[in-house]
């Protein structure tokens, strides 16, 4: 059973079934202690540190909680298969919204593009300096769009193809299959687009 629920509360976990034909669960995931968090990191450190990268000890506890409101279904099962740039992908992906939130989609069918916020749940959270494969130099985490960050929130502007019940079909994502969804917002070109925005170091991409 797929579970969507809040993340970031004190240690323990409960699971309660939600009555719906989709059999979605409501999972209350409690915050792990700092020790268990660090243990999980060392046990599941599948990607390791690249040369020049810097990791820090994570804070002892979280400050907030959130709900996963759905899951994103994509063709990609491995990190290395995900597009480097979501805008370069023409793959049709689906956003499976927990049915409890389906009414919140009212009116969204009139929009051409949506902002999707999602939780990169397989990313490291302790890096402050990173050395991405596709860039020439190491950079601070907050100068990068890497999924590895203290709170691994990603955002993409996706083209909305259609809505069928609680399922959205979209183009323009870059995440692994079954990535947790945090929020959906309409994209406003009038306020969200900044055509003259610059990232000065980005021209030095090739390693």
SELOVO-964809 format. One record per residue (C-alpha): residue number from 1; residue in three letters; x, y, z. Coordinates in steps of 0.2 Angstrom, whole numbers, padded with zeros to 4 digits. Example, Ala and Ser with C-alpha at 12.3 -4.5 7.8 and 13.67 -1.06 7.14 Angstrom:
residues 2
NODE    i   aa      u      v      w
NODE    1  ala   0062  -0022   0039
NODE    2  ser   0068  -0005   0036
***
This chain:
residues 207
NODE    i   aa      u      v      w
NODE    1  unk   0000   0000   0000
NODE    2  unk   0007   0017  -0005
NODE    3  unk   0008   0029   0010
NODE    4  unk   0007   0048   0010
NODE    5  unk   0010   0057   0026
NODE    6  unk   0019   0071   0036
NODE    7  unk   0037   0070   0038
NODE    8  unk   0047   0078   0053
NODE    9  unk   0040   0074   0070
NODE   10  unk   0048   0065   0085
NODE   11  unk   0053   0047   0084
NODE   12  unk   0041   0032   0080
NODE   13  unk   0030   0028   0066
NODE   14  unk   0011   0024   0064
NODE   15  unk   0001   0018   0050
NODE   16  unk  -0018   0020   0047
NODE   17  unk  -0027   0014   0032
NODE   18  unk  -0038   0027   0022
NODE   19  unk  -0054   0021   0015
NODE   20  unk  -0053   0024  -0004
NODE   21  unk  -0054   0013  -0019
NODE   22  unk  -0036   0018  -0022
NODE   23  unk  -0031   0011  -0006
NODE   24  unk  -0019   0025  -0001
NODE   25  unk  -0013   0025   0017
NODE   26  unk  -0010   0039   0028
NODE   27  unk   0007   0037   0036
NODE   28  unk   0013   0048   0050
NODE   29  unk   0032   0047   0049
NODE   30  unk   0040   0053   0065
NODE   31  unk   0057   0062   0065
NODE   32  unk   0072   0051   0069
NODE   33  unk   0085   0056   0081
NODE   34  unk   0101   0064   0076
NODE   35  unk   0110   0047   0080
NODE   36  unk   0098   0037   0069
NODE   37  unk   0099   0050   0055
NODE   38  unk   0118   0049   0055
NODE   39  unk   0118   0030   0056
NODE   40  unk   0106   0029   0041
NODE   41  unk   0118   0041   0031
NODE   42  unk   0133   0030   0034
NODE   43  unk   0123   0014   0031
NODE   44  unk   0115   0020   0015
NODE   45  unk   0129   0031   0008
NODE   46  unk   0128   0024  -0009
NODE   47  unk   0135   0039  -0018
NODE   48  unk   0150   0044  -0007
NODE   49  unk   0159   0060  -0008
NODE   50  unk   0168   0066  -0023
NODE   51  unk   0185   0074  -0022
NODE   52  unk   0183   0091  -0014
NODE   53  unk   0166   0089  -0007
NODE   54  unk   0162   0094   0011
NODE   55  unk   0149   0086   0022
NODE   56  unk   0143   0092   0039
NODE   57  unk   0134   0084   0054
NODE   58  unk   0115   0087   0052
NODE   59  unk   0105   0096   0066
NODE   60  unk   0099   0086   0080
NODE   61  unk   0080   0088   0076
NODE   62  unk   0069   0095   0062
NODE   63  unk   0060   0111   0064
NODE   64  unk   0044   0107   0053
NODE   65  unk   0033   0094   0046
NODE   66  unk   0025   0091   0029
NODE   67  unk   0013   0080   0020
NODE   68  unk   0017   0070   0004
NODE   69  unk   0001   0074  -0006
NODE   70  unk   0005   0061  -0020
NODE   71  unk   0018   0052  -0030
NODE   72  unk   0026   0056  -0047
NODE   73  unk   0028   0042  -0059
NODE   74  unk   0042   0043  -0072
NODE   75  unk   0051   0031  -0083
NODE   76  unk   0067   0033  -0073
NODE   77  unk   0072   0020  -0060
NODE   78  unk   0091   0025  -0058
NODE   79  unk   0098   0042  -0054
NODE   80  unk   0110   0041  -0069
NODE   81  unk   0095   0039  -0081
NODE   82  unk   0086   0055  -0075
NODE   83  unk   0087   0070  -0087
NODE   84  unk   0100   0083  -0081
NODE   85  unk   0088   0097  -0086
NODE   86  unk   0069   0093  -0084
NODE   87  unk   0066   0106  -0099
NODE   88  unk   0076   0094  -0110
NODE   89  unk   0064   0079  -0107
NODE   90  unk   0049   0076  -0118
NODE   91  unk   0044   0060  -0107
NODE   92  unk   0026   0060  -0102
NODE   93  unk   0025   0058  -0083
NODE   94  unk   0010   0056  -0072
NODE   95  unk   0007   0064  -0055
NODE   96  unk  -0004   0053  -0044
NODE   97  unk  -0013   0064  -0031
NODE   98  unk  -0019   0057  -0015
NODE   99  unk  -0038   0056  -0019
NODE  100  unk  -0042   0066  -0003
NODE  101  unk  -0034   0082  -0011
NODE  102  unk  -0043   0079  -0028
NODE  103  unk  -0055   0094  -0026
NODE  104  unk  -0040   0105  -0024
NODE  105  unk  -0037   0103  -0043
NODE  106  unk  -0053   0112  -0047
NODE  107  unk  -0049   0126  -0060
NODE  108  unk  -0031   0119  -0063
NODE  109  unk  -0037   0111  -0080
NODE  110  unk  -0037   0129  -0087
NODE  111  unk  -0018   0131  -0085
NODE  112  unk  -0005   0127  -0097
NODE  113  unk   0010   0124  -0085
NODE  114  unk   0011   0120  -0067
NODE  115  unk   0025   0121  -0054
NODE  116  unk   0028   0105  -0046
NODE  117  unk   0037   0104  -0029
NODE  118  unk   0044   0086  -0024
NODE  119  unk   0055   0078  -0011
NODE  120  unk   0070   0070  -0018
NODE  121  unk   0070   0056  -0005
NODE  122  unk   0086   0047  -0010
NODE  123  unk   0097   0063  -0010
NODE  124  unk   0110   0066   0003
NODE  125  unk   0106   0080   0015
NODE  126  unk   0123   0084   0023
NODE  127  unk   0133   0092   0009
NODE  128  unk   0138   0110   0010
NODE  129  unk   0151   0110  -0004
NODE  130  unk   0148   0099  -0020
NODE  131  unk   0158   0093  -0035
NODE  132  unk   0145   0089  -0048
NODE  133  unk   0150   0078  -0063
NODE  134  unk   0145   0090  -0076
NODE  135  unk   0153   0106  -0069
NODE  136  unk   0171   0112  -0070
NODE  137  unk   0173   0117  -0051
NODE  138  unk   0165   0113  -0035
NODE  139  unk   0152   0125  -0028
NODE  140  unk   0142   0128  -0012
NODE  141  unk   0126   0118  -0011
NODE  142  unk   0115   0134  -0012
NODE  143  unk   0124   0140  -0028
NODE  144  unk   0118   0123  -0036
NODE  145  unk   0102   0115  -0042
NODE  146  unk   0108   0098  -0036
NODE  147  unk   0095   0087  -0026
NODE  148  unk   0108   0085  -0012
NODE  149  unk   0104   0099   0001
NODE  150  unk   0098   0100   0019
NODE  151  unk   0080   0099   0013
NODE  152  unk   0079   0090  -0004
NODE  153  unk   0065   0100  -0012
NODE  154  unk   0065   0101  -0031
NODE  155  unk   0054   0111  -0042
NODE  156  unk   0050   0110  -0060
NODE  157  unk   0039   0119  -0072
NODE  158  unk   0030   0106  -0081
NODE  159  unk   0018   0107  -0096
NODE  160  unk   0001   0101  -0091
NODE  161  unk  -0007   0089  -0104
NODE  162  unk  -0023   0084  -0095
NODE  163  unk  -0031   0080  -0079
NODE  164  unk  -0041   0064  -0076
NODE  165  unk  -0048   0063  -0059
NODE  166  unk  -0034   0064  -0047
NODE  167  unk  -0021   0060  -0061
NODE  168  unk  -0011   0073  -0070
NODE  169  unk  -0001   0070  -0086
NODE  170  unk   0014   0082  -0088
NODE  171  unk   0030   0084  -0098
NODE  172  unk   0045   0092  -0090
NODE  173  unk   0051   0082  -0075
NODE  174  unk   0068   0075  -0070
NODE  175  unk   0065   0064  -0055
NODE  176  unk   0065   0045  -0051
NODE  177  unk   0049   0035  -0052
NODE  178  unk   0039   0036  -0036
NODE  179  unk   0046   0052  -0030
NODE  180  unk   0035   0060  -0016
NODE  181  unk   0025   0075  -0021
NODE  182  unk   0024   0091  -0010
NODE  183  unk   0014   0104  -0019
NODE  184  unk   0006   0109  -0035
NODE  185  unk   0005   0127  -0040
NODE  186  unk   0000   0136  -0057
NODE  187  unk   0014   0144  -0066
NODE  188  unk   0012   0162  -0070
NODE  189  unk   0023   0168  -0084
NODE  190  unk   0020   0186  -0079
NODE  191  unk   0027   0184  -0062
NODE  192  unk   0037   0168  -0062
NODE  193  unk   0048   0171  -0077
NODE  194  unk   0064   0182  -0076
NODE  195  unk   0071   0182  -0093
NODE  196  unk   0087   0192  -0089
NODE  197  unk   0091   0181  -0074
NODE  198  unk   0110   0175  -0074
NODE  199  unk   0121   0162  -0065
NODE  200  unk   0138   0168  -0069
NODE  201  unk   0148   0152  -0066
NODE  202  unk   0136   0142  -0077
NODE  203  unk   0146   0145  -0093
NODE  204  unk   0161   0134  -0085
NODE  205  unk   0151   0118  -0087
NODE  206  unk   0163   0106  -0095
NODE  207  unk   0174   0095  -0084
***
